Amino acid sequence: MSDPAERFARLTMLLEDIHGLAVEGQRADQPHEHLLVLSSQICNGLQRGTAICAEIDQLCGGSQ
């Protein structure tokens, strides 16, 4: 995929997924083990998001 618009769409989908994980973690009765899983998934998603941002920047001729 070399279209920046497609990458941006992937980024927004990823952010929506991360938001869902964050909302899920806000329940007061979460076991600590589940919070660890959610935290790991959020961190992994943010890392993927950073990579996608760098790809968009590169494809658009930015400086990242």
C-alpha positions as CSV (number, residue, x, y, z in Angstrom):
1,M,0.0,0.0,0.0
2,S,1.6,3.3,-1.1
3,D,-1.3,5.7,-0.8
4,P,-1.1,8.0,2.1
5,A,-4.9,8.3,2.3
6,E,-5.1,4.5,2.7
7,R,-2.5,4.6,5.5
8,F,-4.4,7.4,7.2
9,A,-7.6,5.4,7.1
10,R,-5.7,2.5,8.7
11,L,-4.4,4.9,11.4
12,T,-7.9,6.1,12.2
13,M,-9.2,2.5,12.4
14,L,-6.4,1.7,14.7
15,L,-7.1,4.7,16.9
16,E,-10.8,3.6,17.1
17,D,-9.7,0.2,18.2
18,I,-7.4,1.7,20.9
19,H,-10.2,3.9,22.1
20,G,-12.4,0.8,22.5
21,L,-9.7,-0.8,24.6
22,A,-9.5,2.3,26.8
23,V,-13.2,2.4,27.3
24,E,-13.2,-1.3,28.2
25,G,-10.6,-0.7,30.8
26,Q,-12.6,2.0,32.6
27,R,-14.9,-0.4,34.3
28,A,-14.3,-0.4,38.0
29,D,-14.5,-4.1,38.4
30,Q,-11.7,-5.1,36.1
31,P,-9.3,-7.8,37.3
32,H,-5.7,-6.8,37.4
33,E,-4.8,-9.5,34.8
34,H,-7.3,-8.1,32.3
35,L,-5.9,-4.5,32.8
36,L,-2.5,-5.9,32.0
37,V,-3.8,-7.4,28.8
38,L,-5.6,-4.2,27.9
39,S,-2.5,-2.1,28.7
40,S,-0.3,-4.3,26.5
41,Q,-2.8,-4.1,23.6
42,I,-2.9,-0.3,23.9
43,C,0.9,-0.1,23.9
44,N,1.2,-2.3,20.9
45,G,-1.5,-0.3,19.1
46,L,0.3,2.9,19.8
47,Q,3.6,1.5,18.5
48,R,1.8,0.4,15.3
49,G,0.3,3.9,15.1
50,T,3.7,5.5,15.4
51,A,4.9,3.3,12.5
52,I,2.0,4.2,10.4
53,C,2.5,8.0,11.1
54,A,6.1,7.6,10.0
55,E,5.0,5.9,6.8
56,I,2.5,8.7,6.0
57,D,5.2,11.3,6.7
58,Q,7.7,9.6,4.4
59,L,5.1,9.1,1.6
60,C,4.1,12.8,1.9
61,G,7.7,14.0,1.9
62,G,7.8,15.0,5.5
63,S,10.8,15.0,7.9
64,Q,10.1,12.3,10.4
